[in-house]
Amino acid sequence: MTYAGAVSRLLAYLIDALLLVAAATGAIATVALVAQVGGAPLEGLDRLLTATYTLGLPTVFAAGCTLFWALAGRTPGMALLGLRVVTVDGRPLRWPAALLRAVVLAYFPIGAAWLLVDRRRQALHDKLARTAVTRPADGG
């Protein structure tokens, strides 16, 4: 099993985060536009944006990662870079492990730094969920 490095994992995370922020911003802009067309004032939009990004994005990120990891073994960013998340014995993730991994990553992202010192390049969320991010030999 070839373990994925910190750079490729960071790039995959950033790609996924950018996709999520773009989708969330588009959704918020759509809601604001519909509200304005409907005659509602846009006062307090800054508070809505702050609350959405602070509270909503980690939850949506965790839900999306859980779904992608449990169903496909990878997020869009991971797929783009040829990475896959598996259990430590190489099997596909099950829902509980995918959920645990996603929640820890979404709400405690600094725990990902542990992969810099781990010989199997496992971050905290990998250790807790008993997973590893690999680069399959066939690239897919």
C-alpha positions in Angstrom: 0.0 0.0 0.0 1.4 3.4 -1.0 0.4 6.1 1.4 -0.5 9.5 0.1 1.8 12.4 1.1 1.0 15.6 2.8 1.1 17.8 -0.3 -1.4 15.7 -2.3 -3.7 15.4 0.6 -3.6 19.1 1.3 -4.3 19.9 -2.4 -7.3 17.5 -2.4 -8.6 19.1 0.8 -8.2 22.6 -0.7 -10.0 21.5 -3.9 -12.9 20.1 -1.9 -13.0 23.2 0.3 -13.1 25.5 -2.7 -15.8 23.6 -4.3 -17.9 23.7 -1.1 -17.3 27.4 -0.6 -18.3 28.2 -4.2 -21.4 26.1 -3.9 -22.3 27.7 -0.5 -21.7 31.2 -1.8 -23.8 30.5 -4.9 -26.6 29.2 -2.7 -26.5 32.3 -0.4 -26.3 34.7 -3.3 -29.4 32.9 -4.9 -31.3 33.2 -1.6 -30.4 36.9 -1.2 -31.4 37.6 -4.8 -34.7 35.9 -4.4 -35.3 37.7 -1.1 -34.4 41.1 -2.7 -36.7 40.4 -5.7 -39.4 39.5 -3.2 -39.0 42.9 -1.5 -37.1 41.7 1.6 -34.4 44.1 2.8 -30.8 42.7 2.7 -30.0 44.1 6.2 -28.2 41.5 8.2 -26.8 39.7 5.2 -23.3 40.0 6.7 -24.5 38.2 9.8 -26.1 35.5 7.7 -23.0 34.9 5.8 -20.8 34.8 8.9 -23.1 32.3 10.6 -23.4 30.2 7.5 -19.7 30.0 6.9 -18.9 29.5 10.6 -21.5 26.9 11.5 -22.8 25.5 8.3 -19.7 24.9 6.2 -18.1 22.4 8.6 -21.4 20.5 8.9 -21.9 20.4 5.1 -18.3 19.5 4.6 -18.6 16.6 7.0 -21.8 15.4 5.4 -20.3 15.6 1.9 -17.1 13.8 2.8 -19.0 11.1 4.6 -21.1 10.5 1.6 -18.2 10.5 -0.9 -16.0 8.3 1.3 -18.6 5.8 2.1 -19.9 5.5 -1.5 -16.8 6.1 -3.6 -13.8 6.0 -1.3 -12.8 9.5 -2.4 -14.0 13.1 -2.7 -13.8 15.0 -5.9 -10.4 16.5 -4.9 -9.1 13.1 -4.0 -10.3 11.6 -7.3 -8.6 14.4 -9.3 -5.3 13.6 -7.5 -5.7 9.8 -7.7 -6.1 9.3 -3.9 -8.4 6.9 -2.1 -9.3 6.5 1.6 -9.5 2.9 2.8 -9.4 1.1 6.2 -6.0 0.3 7.6 -6.3 -3.2 6.2 -7.1 -1.9 2.7 -10.9 -2.4 2.6 -13.5 0.2 1.6 -14.8 2.5 4.3 -18.1 1.8 6.0 -20.5 4.5 7.0 -19.5 4.8 10.7 -15.8 5.2 9.9 -16.5 7.7 7.1 -18.7 9.7 9.5 -16.2 9.7 12.3 -13.3 10.6 10.0 -15.4 13.4 8.4 -16.6 15.0 11.6 -13.1 15.0 13.2 -11.6 16.5 10.0 -14.3 19.2 9.6 -14.3 20.3 13.3 -10.7 19.7 14.2 -8.7 20.3 11.0 -5.4 21.0 12.8 -5.4 17.3 13.7 -4.5 16.7 10.1 -1.0 18.0 10.8 -0.2 14.7 12.6 0.3 13.1 9.2 3.6 15.0 9.0 5.2 12.9 11.7 3.4 9.6 11.2 5.2 6.8 9.3 2.0 5.7 7.6 1.1 9.4 7.0 -2.1 9.0 9.1 -3.7 12.2 10.5 -5.7 12.3 13.7 -8.9 11.6 11.9 -7.3 8.6 10.2 -6.0 7.2 13.6 -9.5 7.6 15.2 -11.4 6.0 12.2 -8.6 3.5 11.5 -8.2 4.7 7.9 -5.4 5.6 5.5 -5.2 7.6 2.4 -3.5 5.7 -0.4 -2.4 6.3 -3.9 -3.4 3.0 -5.7 -0.8 1.4 -7.8 -3.1 1.6 -10.9 -3.7 5.3 -10.3 -7.4 4.8 -9.7 
